[in-house]
């Protein structure tokens, strides 16, 4: 069972590990990027849009049969939102000079919700095109 879980969610797991690396790497590693504060917020938003889309894609692919909406909300919406908040707290506590910023977490949340809207639109669009064929 564990083997099928990893086979089904390898993209989500890999993206989560990448997210951890980006979140906990020393800020000095990103000096060459020359991020402005506003750019940092867009980066949070776009990374979480991509993260949400990957998680939703993996979930839908694995659960092609009927699935409970509560499971979808828990795994694809609540989990990444809570993870984003926990990352902010852990950065503040253990990865100085990094700090927790509420605006970063808000951008993470908006990214996840945008991913849900985009994937919802894509799935509906694909289904309507499939009916025409």
Backbone as CSV, one residue per row, in Angstrom:
resi,resn,N_x,N_y,N_z,CA_x,CA_y,CA_z,C_x,C_y,C_z
1,UNK,0.825,-1.193,0.000,0.000,0.000,0.000,0.870,1.257,0.000
2,UNK,1.944,1.258,0.785,2.834,2.405,0.825,3.471,2.636,-0.542
3,UNK,3.821,1.555,-1.214,4.438,1.651,-2.522,3.505,2.344,-3.522
4,UNK,2.216,1.990,-3.512,1.266,2.641,-4.412,1.054,4.099,-4.053
5,UNK,1.117,4.412,-2.775,0.974,5.800,-2.353,2.094,6.641,-2.960
6,UNK,3.332,6.168,-2.836,4.466,6.922,-3.375,4.428,6.986,-4.898
7,UNK,3.985,5.902,-5.535,3.858,5.924,-6.995,2.795,6.919,-7.442
8,UNK,1.721,7.016,-6.687,0.621,7.910,-7.054,0.932,9.368,-6.771
9,UNK,1.654,9.625,-5.697,1.876,11.002,-5.251,3.333,11.454,-5.347
10,UNK,4.126,10.823,-6.197,5.545,11.162,-6.245,5.767,12.621,-6.645
11,UNK,4.926,13.159,-7.509,5.084,14.560,-7.917,4.801,15.502,-6.739
12,UNK,3.754,15.211,-5.999,3.420,16.029,-4.824,4.503,15.942,-3.759
13,UNK,5.022,14.747,-3.537,6.072,14.549,-2.537,7.342,15.289,-2.962
14,UNK,7.704,15.173,-4.224,8.893,15.856,-4.730,8.737,17.375,-4.636
15,UNK,7.566,17.880,-4.972,7.328,19.326,-4.888,7.371,19.799,-3.432
16,UNK,6.855,18.987,-2.517,6.901,19.331,-1.092,8.350,19.428,-0.617
17,UNK,9.187,18.492,-1.045,10.604,18.536,-0.667,11.288,19.768,-1.256
18,UNK,10.961,20.112,-2.495,11.500,21.325,-3.107,11.047,22.563,-2.334
19,UNK,9.794,22.556,-1.919,9.247,23.660,-1.135,10.004,23.808,0.193
20,UNK,10.299,22.678,0.844,11.078,22.718,2.086,12.467,23.302,1.825
21,UNK,13.104,22.864,0.747,14.435,23.381,0.439,14.387,24.894,0.234
22,UNK,13.461,25.353,-0.596,13.358,26.791,-0.860,13.024,27.578,0.408
23,UNK,12.228,26.991,1.277,11.792,27.685,2.485,12.868,27.762,3.554
24,UNK,13.738,26.760,3.610,14.699,26.701,4.704,16.144,26.937,4.271
25,UNK,16.380,27.151,2.986,17.740,27.449,2.523,18.162,28.806,3.061
26,UNK,19.442,28.981,3.239,19.944,30.257,3.738,19.628,31.350,2.729
27,UNK,19.170,32.499,3.208,18.858,33.600,2.296,20.046,34.003,1.431
28,UNK,21.274,33.774,1.910,22.456,34.131,1.136,22.499,33.380,-0.191
29,UNK,21.865,32.203,-0.255,21.863,31.444,-1.501,21.050,32.121,-2.589
30,UNK,20.216,33.080,-2.206,19.345,33.730,-3.174,19.760,35.181,-3.457
31,UNK,20.950,35.593,-3.009,21.377,36.980,-3.211,21.477,37.348,-4.687
32,UNK,21.863,36.407,-5.514,22.005,36.688,-6.940,20.670,36.985,-7.604
33,UNK,19.570,36.556,-6.988,18.248,36.771,-7.568,17.813,38.221,-7.392
34,UNK,18.317,38.894,-6.369,18.015,40.301,-6.107,16.498,40.536,-6.013
35,UNK,15.871,39.830,-5.093,14.419,39.928,-4.926,14.020,41.206,-4.214
36,UNK,13.038,41.867,-4.763,12.400,42.959,-4.034,11.308,42.321,-3.195
37,UNK,10.801,43.050,-2.216,9.789,42.502,-1.330,8.527,42.095,-2.101
38,UNK,8.106,42.916,-3.043,6.912,42.597,-3.826,7.129,41.343,-4.666
39,UNK,8.322,41.205,-5.220,8.647,40.024,-6.015,8.595,38.773,-5.153
40,UNK,9.017,38.898,-3.905,8.967,37.774,-2.975,7.527,37.308,-2.778
41,UNK,6.602,38.232,-2.690,5.192,37.879,-2.494,4.650,37.173,-3.727
42,UNK,5.016,37.681,-4.911,4.603,37.001,-6.150,5.200,35.599,-6.226
43,UNK,6.439,35.450,-5.766,7.076,34.129,-5.764,6.296,33.167,-4.868
44,UNK,5.906,33.636,-3.680,5.087,32.796,-2.792,3.805,32.381,-3.501
45,UNK,3.132,33.343,-4.079,1.859,33.085,-4.752,2.034,32.068,-5.876
46,UNK,2.986,32.291,-6.765,3.156,31.420,-7.930,3.633,30.019,-7.556
47,UNK,4.507,29.933,-6.555,4.959,28.608,-6.109,3.777,27.814,-5.554
48,UNK,2.908,28.481,-4.799,1.770,27.762,-4.227,0.673,27.492,-5.257
49,UNK,0.579,28.295,-6.307,-0.326,27.945,-7.414,0.153,26.632,-8.039
50,UNK,1.443,26.571,-8.338,2.008,25.352,-8.934,1.868,24.168,-7.973
51,UNK,2.164,24.390,-6.701,2.067,23.324,-5.700,0.632,22.797,-5.613
52,UNK,-0.320,23.715,-5.546,-1.720,23.310,-5.483,-2.152,22.522,-6.711
53,UNK,-1.707,22.962,-7.882,-2.079,22.252,-9.114,-1.496,20.842,-9.136
54,UNK,-0.274,20.691,-8.675,0.348,19.365,-8.633,-0.406,18.455,-7.657
55,UNK,-0.701,18.961,-6.477,-1.418,18.157,-5.484,-2.805,17.772,-6.003
56,UNK,-3.521,18.722,-6.572,-4.864,18.449,-7.082,-4.798,17.441,-8.223
57,UNK,-3.836,17.608,-9.132,-3.680,16.672,-10.245,-3.431,15.264,-9.730
58,UNK,-2.492,15.122,-8.786,-2.198,13.803,-8.228,-3.424,13.208,-7.537
59,UNK,-4.146,14.023,-6.790,-5.322,13.538,-6.068,-6.393,13.058,-7.043
60,UNK,-6.682,13.863,-8.058,-7.718,13.489,-9.030,-7.302,12.240,-9.800
61,UNK,-6.034,12.180,-10.186,-5.531,11.025,-10.935,-5.649,9.741,-10.114
62,UNK,-5.310,9.829,-8.837,-5.375,8.634,-7.974,-6.820,8.270,-7.635
63,UNK,-7.667,9.257,-7.489,-9.050,9.028,-7.073,-10.005,9.240,-8.242
64,UNK,-9.774,8.488,-9.322,-10.613,8.656,-10.498,-12.041,8.203,-10.238
65,UNK,-12.206,7.280,-9.318,-13.559,6.871,-8.945,-14.140,7.937,-8.024
66,UNK,-15.344,7.712,-7.579,-15.998,8.681,-6.692,-15.165,8.900,-5.433
67,UNK,-14.942,10.139,-5.083,-14.225,10.452,-3.857,-15.041,11.453,-3.059
68,UNK,-14.764,11.467,-1.762,-15.496,12.383,-0.894,-14.908,13.782,-1.028
69,UNK,-15.794,14.764,-1.096,-15.327,16.148,-1.189,-14.537,16.554,0.040
70,UNK,-14.874,15.960,1.185,-14.128,16.300,2.396,-12.669,15.859,2.283
71,UNK,-12.425,14.698,1.651,-11.044,14.246,1.450,-10.306,15.202,0.525
72,UNK,-10.969,15.637,-0.528,-10.359,16.586,-1.453,-9.985,17.878,-0.730
73,UNK,-10.920,18.426,0.015,-10.672,19.678,0.731,-9.538,19.484,1.736
74,UNK,-9.533,18.380,2.447,-8.497,18.124,3.446,-7.118,18.009,2.810
75,UNK,-6.984,17.189,1.776,-5.677,16.918,1.176,-5.202,18.026,0.242
76,UNK,-6.117,18.621,-0.501,-5.717,19.560,-1.559,-5.832,21.030,-1.173
77,UNK,-6.595,21.342,-0.144,-6.766,22.739,0.263,-6.185,22.966,1.669
78,UNK,-6.702,22.234,2.637,-6.296,22.448,4.038,-4.827,22.092,4.266
79,UNK,-4.396,20.919,3.791,-3.008,20.491,4.019,-1.987,21.514,3.525
80,UNK,-2.052,21.970,2.248,-1.031,22.935,1.822,-1.129,24.291,2.523
81,UNK,-2.329,24.698,2.911,-2.480,25.963,3.635,-1.838,25.863,5.024
82,UNK,-2.106,24.781,5.728,-1.505,24.576,7.054,0.015,24.424,6.916
83,UNK,0.458,23.702,5.893,1.891,23.533,5.676,2.570,24.880,5.459
84,UNK,1.963,25.750,4.664,2.521,27.085,4.444,2.641,27.872,5.741
85,UNK,1.622,27.790,6.585,1.669,28.473,7.885,2.737,27.899,8.796
86,UNK,2.845,26.578,8.826,3.871,25.941,9.661,5.275,26.292,9.185
87,UNK,5.463,26.363,7.881,6.768,26.737,7.341,7.148,28.140,7.812
88,UNK,6.188,29.062,7.781,6.468,30.424,8.251,6.889,30.427,9.723
89,UNK,6.187,29.659,10.542,6.507,29.595,11.975,7.881,28.971,12.198
90,UNK,8.178,27.869,11.493,9.473,27.197,11.648,10.604,28.098,11.170
91,UNK,10.374,28.866,10.097,11.403,29.809,9.644,11.746,30.805,10.754
92,UNK,10.713,31.327,11.392,10.914,32.316,12.464,11.674,31.716,13.643
93,UNK,11.340,30.480,13.995,11.897,29.876,15.197,13.306,29.324,15.006
94,UNK,13.582,28.730,13.845,14.818,27.964,13.708,15.746,28.410,12.584
95,UNK,15.310,29.267,11.703,16.114,29.590,10.527,16.375,31.092,10.418
96,UNK,16.943,31.658,11.466,17.300,33.071,11.457,18.328,33.301,10.358
97,UNK,18.345,34.354,9.647,17.589,35.589,9.771,16.234,35.558,9.068
98,UNK,15.790,34.398,8.641,14.463,34.316,8.038,13.427,34.635,9.091
99,UNK,12.274,35.095,8.634,11.226,35.469,9.591,9.866,35.029,9.071
100,UNK,8.928,34.942,9.976,7.552,34.605,9.608,6.832,35.885,9.205
101,UNK,6.188,35.846,8.072,5.424,37.002,7.613,4.014,36.562,7.265
102,UNK,3.042,37.244,7.860,1.641,36.917,7.598,1.289,37.124,6.124
103,UNK,1.893,38.118,5.509,1.615,38.395,4.098,2.109,37.240,3.223
104,UNK,3.243,36.639,3.583,3.729,35.470,2.836,2.702,34.345,2.905
105,UNK,2.191,34.111,4.102,1.209,33.038,4.263,-0.073,33.367,3.511
106,UNK,-0.487,34.614,3.514,-1.658,35.022,2.748,-1.439,34.757,1.259
107,UNK,-0.246,35.055,0.765,0.063,34.772,-0.648,0.034,33.269,-0.920
108,UNK,0.501,32.462,0.037,0.436,31.003,-0.092,-1.026,30.554,-0.201
109,UNK,-1.862,31.083,0.671,-3.286,30.720,0.682,-3.949,31.124,-0.633
110,UNK,-3.681,32.330,-1.082,-4.257,32.789,-2.349,-3.773,31.934,-3.519
111,UNK,-2.522,31.477,-3.453,-1.999,30.583,-4.484,-2.734,29.253,-4.518
112,UNK,-2.985,28.670,-3.354,-3.712,27.393,-3.285,-5.143,27.563,-3.801
113,UNK,-5.807,28.626,-3.381,-7.184,28.861,-3.840,-7.227,29.139,-5.338
114,UNK,-6.238,29.832,-5.860,-6.166,30.071,-7.306,-5.943,28.764,-8.055
115,UNK,-5.101,27.898,-7.518,-4.873,26.592,-8.141,-6.171,25.800,-8.194
116,UNK,-6.936,25.846,-7.112,-8.212,25.139,-7.090,-9.153,25.698,-8.165
117,UNK,-9.214,27.023,-8.282,-10.069,27.629,-9.310,-9.605,27.254,-10.717
118,UNK,-8.308,27.310,-10.956,-7.772,26.952,-12.272,-8.032,25.491,-12.614
119,UNK,-7.795,24.607,-11.660,-8.017,23.181,-11.915,-9.504,22.887,-12.081
120,UNK,-10.352,23.559,-11.319,-11.793,23.388,-11.444,-12.239,23.808,-12.848
121,UNK,-11.746,24.950,-13.313,-12.063,25.430,-14.654,-11.546,24.452,-15.712
122,UNK,-10.310,23.975,-15.544,-9.717,23.061,-16.524,-10.493,21.759,-16.619
123,UNK,-10.863,21.194,-15.479,-11.600,19.920,-15.482,-12.965,20.097,-16.140
124,UNK,-13.665,21.174,-15.808,-14.969,21.423,-16.428,-14.831,21.647,-17.925
125,UNK,-13.804,22.367,-18.330,-13.583,22.641,-19.746,-13.263,21.347,-20.495
126,UNK,-12.428,20.511,-19.912,-12.063,19.235,-20.540,-13.285,18.343,-20.676
127,UNK,-14.128,18.297,-19.628,-15.340,17.476,-19.683,-16.297,17.968,-20.762
128,UNK,-16.450,19.295,-20.900,-17.368,19.825,-21.908,-16.842,19.579,-23.308
129,UNK,-15.532,19.635,-23.507,-14.949,19.330,-24.823,-15.109,17.854,-25.123
130,UNK,-14.925,16.995,-24.118,-15.064,15.549,-24.314,-16.484,15.180,-24.732
131,UNK,-17.484,15.903,-24.200,-18.868,15.623,-24.580,-19.114,15.959,-26.047
132,UNK,-18.436,16.967,-26.569,-18.589,17.349,-27.964,-17.987,16.330,-28.909
133,UNK,-16.985,15.606,-28.453,-16.317,14.620,-29.299,-17.093,13.375,-29.311
